[in-house]
């Protein structure tokens, strides 16, 4: 998992300089007694990107390894958001990779999401998991949302790097929206997704069981958003 984290950050740094941004000290590195759980949070900014967020966490019992990388473009771009998340248990892993669309009209999906199709077509990662209702508007047939056997992890790691490579290619091509009203709509759509994530995503409640709901809520609102 740490190898994948390092590989993804190295891929980003090959194209864009990453500048660390503030994360509250009591949230940046959390370690429970006896190392029962550790959690590390890092944020960076980059050209065209308001935030690159990485969460890396380990739980001893039940065994759980988490790696999540999200990229949020600057508000003047209508680029999708990027999510690459792994939650690895003893025998199975939840795997989520997605270009999160800001809009769902056909032209937007063809411009951005269709670029992902040939990438994910090269990998068979399943079976699919059932998404929460709030997530359904953000999922499409190019999303990977699966509870997979751990025998597929190496394939999934390779897929994650290809998904990130594809996303960075789109980012290279991205130009600011010429229409200020459209740019404002894109910015609002991005923050709406972040608010939905912080309010409704089950991972906040899962974190809350380990570190308390106050800190878990702060992570989603102060660090990830």
KOLDRENVO-748748 format. One record per residue (C-alpha): residue number from 1; x, y, z. Coordinates in nm, 3 decimals. Layout:
N
<site resi="NUM" east="X" north="Y" up="Z"/>
...
***
This chain:
225
<site resi="1" east="0.000" north="0.000" up="0.000"/>
<site resi="2" east="0.280" north="0.242" up="0.085"/>
<site resi="3" east="0.450" north="0.149" up="-0.241"/>
<site resi="4" east="0.136" north="0.247" up="-0.434"/>
<site resi="5" east="0.110" north="0.574" up="-0.240"/>
<site resi="6" east="0.472" north="0.660" up="-0.324"/>
<site resi="7" east="0.424" north="0.563" up="-0.690"/>
<site resi="8" east="0.114" north="0.781" up="-0.729"/>
<site resi="9" east="0.279" north="1.083" up="-0.568"/>
<site resi="10" east="0.590" north="1.034" up="-0.782"/>
<site resi="11" east="0.373" north="1.026" up="-1.095"/>
<site resi="12" east="0.209" north="1.354" up="-0.998"/>
<site resi="13" east="0.543" north="1.517" up="-0.914"/>
<site resi="14" east="0.680" north="1.422" up="-1.256"/>
<site resi="15" east="0.429" north="1.668" up="-1.407"/>
<site resi="16" east="0.345" north="1.916" up="-1.132"/>
<site resi="17" east="0.530" north="2.053" up="-0.830"/>
<site resi="18" east="0.344" north="1.974" up="-0.509"/>
<site resi="19" east="0.337" north="2.242" up="-0.241"/>
<site resi="20" east="0.235" north="2.119" up="0.107"/>
<site resi="21" east="-0.063" north="2.297" up="0.260"/>
<site resi="22" east="-0.176" north="2.328" up="0.619"/>
<site resi="23" east="-0.324" north="2.033" up="0.804"/>
<site resi="24" east="-0.402" north="2.081" up="1.177"/>
<site resi="25" east="-0.134" north="1.906" up="1.380"/>
<site resi="26" east="-0.385" north="1.701" up="1.582"/>
<site resi="27" east="-0.525" north="1.559" up="1.256"/>
<site resi="28" east="-0.209" north="1.520" up="1.050"/>
<site resi="29" east="-0.075" north="1.219" up="1.238"/>
<site resi="30" east="-0.296" north="1.020" up="1.475"/>
<site resi="31" east="-0.166" north="0.719" up="1.668"/>
<site resi="32" east="-0.382" north="0.532" up="1.917"/>
<site resi="33" east="-0.225" north="0.353" up="2.218"/>
<site resi="34" east="-0.013" north="0.045" up="2.134"/>
<site resi="35" east="-0.035" north="0.138" up="1.768"/>
<site resi="36" east="-0.387" north="-0.003" up="1.749"/>
<site resi="37" east="-0.455" north="0.250" up="1.477"/>
<site resi="38" east="-0.238" north="0.497" up="1.289"/>
<site resi="39" east="-0.356" north="0.763" up="1.048"/>
<site resi="40" east="-0.161" north="1.008" up="0.833"/>
<site resi="41" east="-0.315" north="1.295" up="0.636"/>
<site resi="42" east="-0.135" north="1.515" up="0.384"/>
<site resi="43" east="-0.253" north="1.793" up="0.156"/>
<site resi="44" east="-0.076" north="1.965" up="-0.131"/>
<site resi="45" east="-0.164" north="2.220" up="-0.395"/>
<site resi="46" east="-0.034" north="2.219" up="-0.751"/>
<site resi="47" east="-0.080" north="2.412" up="-1.076"/>
<site resi="48" east="-0.447" north="2.376" up="-1.182"/>
<site resi="49" east="-0.520" north="2.187" up="-0.857"/>
<site resi="50" east="-0.654" north="2.337" up="-0.535"/>
<site resi="51" east="-0.596" north="2.018" up="-0.336"/>
<site resi="52" east="-0.430" north="1.678" up="-0.356"/>
<site resi="53" east="-0.529" north="1.484" up="-0.045"/>
<site resi="54" east="-0.382" north="1.155" up="0.070"/>
<site resi="55" east="-0.504" north="0.951" up="0.366"/>
<site resi="56" east="-0.306" north="0.648" up="0.482"/>
<site resi="57" east="-0.435" north="0.446" up="0.778"/>
<site resi="58" east="-0.372" north="0.110" up="0.944"/>
<site resi="59" east="-0.587" north="-0.074" up="1.199"/>
<site resi="60" east="-0.454" north="-0.380" up="1.381"/>
<site resi="61" east="-0.782" north="-0.548" up="1.476"/>
<site resi="62" east="-0.979" north="-0.612" up="1.266"/>
<site resi="63" east="-0.695" north="-0.587" up="1.017"/>
<site resi="64" east="-0.755" north="-0.293" up="0.783"/>
<site resi="65" east="-0.524" north="-0.096" up="0.553"/>
<site resi="66" east="-0.659" north="0.221" up="0.394"/>
<site resi="67" east="-0.518" north="0.437" up="0.118"/>
<site resi="68" east="-0.718" north="0.720" up="-0.035"/>
<site resi="69" east="-0.604" north="0.979" up="-0.288"/>
<site resi="70" east="-0.828" north="1.260" up="-0.410"/>
<site resi="71" east="-0.755" north="1.541" up="-0.654"/>
<site resi="72" east="-0.970" north="1.857" up="-0.662"/>
<site resi="73" east="-0.900" north="2.092" up="-0.956"/>
<site resi="74" east="-0.909" north="2.469" up="-0.916"/>
<site resi="75" east="-1.261" north="2.609" up="-0.930"/>
<site resi="76" east="-1.214" north="2.771" up="-1.272"/>
<site resi="77" east="-1.187" north="2.425" up="-1.435"/>
<site resi="78" east="-1.480" north="2.193" up="-1.501"/>
<site resi="79" east="-1.258" north="1.886" up="-1.472"/>
<site resi="80" east="-1.402" north="1.588" up="-1.285"/>
<site resi="81" east="-1.264" north="1.519" up="-0.939"/>
<site resi="82" east="-1.046" north="1.211" up="-0.898"/>
<site resi="83" east="-1.091" north="0.946" up="-0.630"/>
<site resi="84" east="-0.872" north="0.638" up="-0.584"/>
<site resi="85" east="-0.954" north="0.453" up="-0.261"/>
<site resi="86" east="-0.848" north="0.116" up="-0.120"/>
<site resi="87" east="-0.973" north="-0.043" up="0.205"/>
<site resi="88" east="-0.795" north="-0.375" up="0.237"/>
<site resi="89" east="-0.909" north="-0.638" up="0.487"/>
<site resi="90" east="-0.779" north="-0.990" up="0.555"/>
<site resi="91" east="-0.934" north="-1.157" up="0.251"/>
<site resi="92" east="-1.118" north="-0.888" up="0.057"/>
<site resi="93" east="-1.073" north="-0.524" up="-0.036"/>
<site resi="94" east="-1.308" north="-0.241" up="-0.118"/>
<site resi="95" east="-1.175" north="-0.068" up="-0.430"/>
<site resi="96" east="-1.304" north="0.261" up="-0.566"/>
<site resi="97" east="-1.168" north="0.452" up="-0.866"/>
<site resi="98" east="-1.364" north="0.728" up="-1.031"/>
<site resi="99" east="-1.361" north="1.041" up="-1.240"/>
<site resi="100" east="-1.630" north="1.217" up="-1.034"/>
<site resi="101" east="-1.837" north="1.424" up="-1.280"/>
<site resi="102" east="-1.945" north="1.774" up="-1.193"/>
<site resi="103" east="-2.224" north="1.752" up="-1.451"/>
<site resi="104" east="-2.405" north="1.460" up="-1.609"/>
<site resi="105" east="-2.501" north="1.594" up="-1.952"/>
<site resi="106" east="-2.390" north="1.380" up="-2.245"/>
<site resi="107" east="-2.141" north="1.630" up="-2.383"/>
<site resi="108" east="-1.962" north="1.661" up="-2.048"/>
<site resi="109" east="-1.942" north="1.284" up="-1.998"/>
<site resi="110" east="-1.807" north="1.233" up="-2.350"/>
<site resi="111" east="-1.545" north="1.504" up="-2.302"/>
<site resi="112" east="-1.411" north="1.366" up="-1.976"/>
<site resi="113" east="-1.549" north="1.035" up="-1.852"/>
<site resi="114" east="-1.522" north="0.850" up="-2.182"/>
<site resi="115" east="-1.145" north="0.896" up="-2.164"/>
<site resi="116" east="-1.150" north="0.653" up="-1.873"/>
<site resi="117" east="-1.331" north="0.374" up="-2.057"/>
<site resi="118" east="-1.034" north="0.214" up="-2.241"/>
<site resi="119" east="-0.831" north="0.225" up="-1.919"/>
<site resi="120" east="-1.075" north="0.035" up="-1.698"/>
<site resi="121" east="-1.169" north="-0.198" up="-1.985"/>
<site resi="122" east="-0.826" north="-0.355" up="-1.953"/>
<site resi="123" east="-0.895" north="-0.471" up="-1.598"/>
<site resi="124" east="-1.161" north="-0.701" up="-1.452"/>
<site resi="125" east="-1.200" north="-0.592" up="-1.090"/>
<site resi="126" east="-1.514" north="-0.714" up="-0.918"/>
<site resi="127" east="-1.768" north="-0.811" up="-0.810"/>
<site resi="128" east="-1.932" north="-0.467" up="-0.787"/>
<site resi="129" east="-2.038" north="-0.337" up="-0.448"/>
<site resi="130" east="-2.369" north="-0.164" up="-0.384"/>
<site resi="131" east="-2.314" north="0.211" up="-0.355"/>
<site resi="132" east="-2.487" north="0.436" up="-0.107"/>
<site resi="133" east="-2.778" north="0.634" up="-0.251"/>
<site resi="134" east="-2.598" north="0.968" up="-0.227"/>
<site resi="135" east="-2.312" north="0.838" up="-0.444"/>
<site resi="136" east="-2.523" north="0.709" up="-0.731"/>
<site resi="137" east="-2.533" north="1.040" up="-0.926"/>
<site resi="138" east="-2.152" north="1.039" up="-0.930"/>
<site resi="139" east="-2.105" north="0.683" up="-1.054"/>
<site resi="140" east="-2.110" north="0.574" up="-1.418"/>
<site resi="141" east="-2.018" north="0.268" up="-1.619"/>
<site resi="142" east="-1.650" north="0.369" up="-1.617"/>
<site resi="143" east="-1.635" north="0.377" up="-1.236"/>
<site resi="144" east="-1.479" north="0.093" up="-1.037"/>
<site resi="145" east="-1.673" north="0.033" up="-0.715"/>
<site resi="146" east="-1.605" north="-0.322" up="-0.603"/>
<site resi="147" east="-1.552" north="-0.561" up="-0.314"/>
<site resi="148" east="-1.280" north="-0.779" up="-0.460"/>
<site resi="149" east="-1.077" north="-1.078" up="-0.353"/>
<site resi="150" east="-0.727" north="-0.979" up="-0.242"/>
<site resi="151" east="-0.586" north="-1.190" up="-0.521"/>
<site resi="152" east="-0.683" north="-0.900" up="-0.750"/>
<site resi="153" east="-0.491" north="-0.637" up="-0.556"/>
<site resi="154" east="-0.182" north="-0.630" up="-0.777"/>
<site resi="155" east="-0.404" north="-0.585" up="-1.082"/>
<site resi="156" east="-0.600" north="-0.315" up="-0.899"/>
<site resi="157" east="-0.280" north="-0.131" up="-0.806"/>
<site resi="158" east="-0.172" north="-0.131" up="-1.171"/>
<site resi="159" east="-0.517" north="-0.006" up="-1.269"/>
<site resi="160" east="-0.493" north="0.277" up="-1.015"/>
<site resi="161" east="-0.170" north="0.400" up="-1.173"/>
<site resi="162" east="-0.326" north="0.388" up="-1.520"/>
<site resi="163" east="-0.635" north="0.576" up="-1.396"/>
<site resi="164" east="-0.413" north="0.844" up="-1.241"/>
<site resi="165" east="-0.204" north="0.867" up="-1.559"/>
<site resi="166" east="-0.520" north="0.915" up="-1.765"/>
<site resi="167" east="-0.646" north="1.183" up="-1.526"/>
<site resi="168" east="-0.319" north="1.375" up="-1.535"/>
<site resi="169" east="-0.335" north="1.370" up="-1.914"/>
<site resi="170" east="-0.676" north="1.538" up="-1.896"/>
<site resi="171" east="-0.541" north="1.788" up="-1.647"/>
<site resi="172" east="-0.254" north="1.873" up="-1.881"/>
<site resi="173" east="-0.510" north="1.962" up="-2.149"/>
<site resi="174" east="-0.749" north="2.152" up="-1.921"/>
<site resi="175" east="-0.817" north="2.519" up="-1.984"/>
<site resi="176" east="-1.010" north="2.756" up="-1.756"/>
<site resi="177" east="-1.377" north="2.795" up="-1.839"/>
<site resi="178" east="-1.426" north="3.103" up="-2.057"/>
<site resi="179" east="-1.779" north="3.165" up="-1.930"/>
<site resi="180" east="-1.767" north="3.306" up="-1.573"/>
<site resi="181" east="-2.118" north="3.179" up="-1.501"/>
<site resi="182" east="-2.023" north="2.825" up="-1.609"/>
<site resi="183" east="-1.704" north="2.841" up="-1.399"/>
<site resi="184" east="-1.915" north="2.943" up="-1.099"/>
<site resi="185" east="-2.147" north="2.645" up="-1.157"/>
<site resi="186" east="-1.846" north="2.411" up="-1.178"/>
<site resi="187" east="-1.705" north="2.546" up="-0.852"/>
<site resi="188" east="-2.041" north="2.504" up="-0.678"/>
<site resi="189" east="-2.078" north="2.148" up="-0.808"/>
<site resi="190" east="-1.733" north="2.056" up="-0.676"/>
<site resi="191" east="-1.806" north="2.191" up="-0.328"/>
<site resi="192" east="-2.148" north="2.026" up="-0.329"/>
<site resi="193" east="-1.980" north="1.689" up="-0.381"/>
<site resi="194" east="-1.738" north="1.763" up="-0.095"/>
<site resi="195" east="-2.029" north="1.852" up="0.132"/>
<site resi="196" east="-2.214" north="1.533" up="0.038"/>
<site resi="197" east="-1.899" north="1.335" up="0.114"/>
<site resi="198" east="-1.845" north="1.493" up="0.454"/>
<site resi="199" east="-2.209" north="1.464" up="0.559"/>
<site resi="200" east="-2.316" north="1.127" up="0.418"/>
<site resi="201" east="-2.017" north="0.903" up="0.350"/>
<site resi="202" east="-1.993" north="0.597" up="0.573"/>
<site resi="203" east="-1.615" north="0.623" up="0.610"/>
<site resi="204" east="-1.657" north="0.923" up="0.839"/>
<site resi="205" east="-1.862" north="0.711" up="1.079"/>
<site resi="206" east="-1.608" north="0.428" up="1.052"/>
<site resi="207" east="-1.325" north="0.666" up="1.142"/>
<site resi="208" east="-1.537" north="0.805" up="1.423"/>
<site resi="209" east="-1.549" north="0.464" up="1.592"/>
<site resi="210" east="-1.172" north="0.474" up="1.625"/>
<site resi="211" east="-1.083" north="0.841" up="1.679"/>
<site resi="212" east="-1.415" north="0.994" up="1.788"/>
<site resi="213" east="-1.678" north="1.161" up="1.571"/>
<site resi="214" east="-1.553" north="1.513" up="1.643"/>
<site resi="215" east="-1.211" north="1.445" up="1.494"/>
<site resi="216" east="-1.355" north="1.237" up="1.211"/>
<site resi="217" east="-1.592" north="1.520" up="1.116"/>
<site resi="218" east="-1.307" north="1.771" up="1.129"/>
<site resi="219" east="-1.101" north="1.553" up="0.895"/>
<site resi="220" east="-1.375" north="1.559" up="0.633"/>
<site resi="221" east="-1.456" north="1.929" up="0.673"/>
<site resi="222" east="-1.116" north="2.083" up="0.745"/>
<site resi="223" east="-0.878" north="1.855" up="0.554"/>
<site resi="224" east="-1.053" north="1.662" up="0.278"/>
<site resi="225" east="-1.300" north="1.935" up="0.174"/>
***
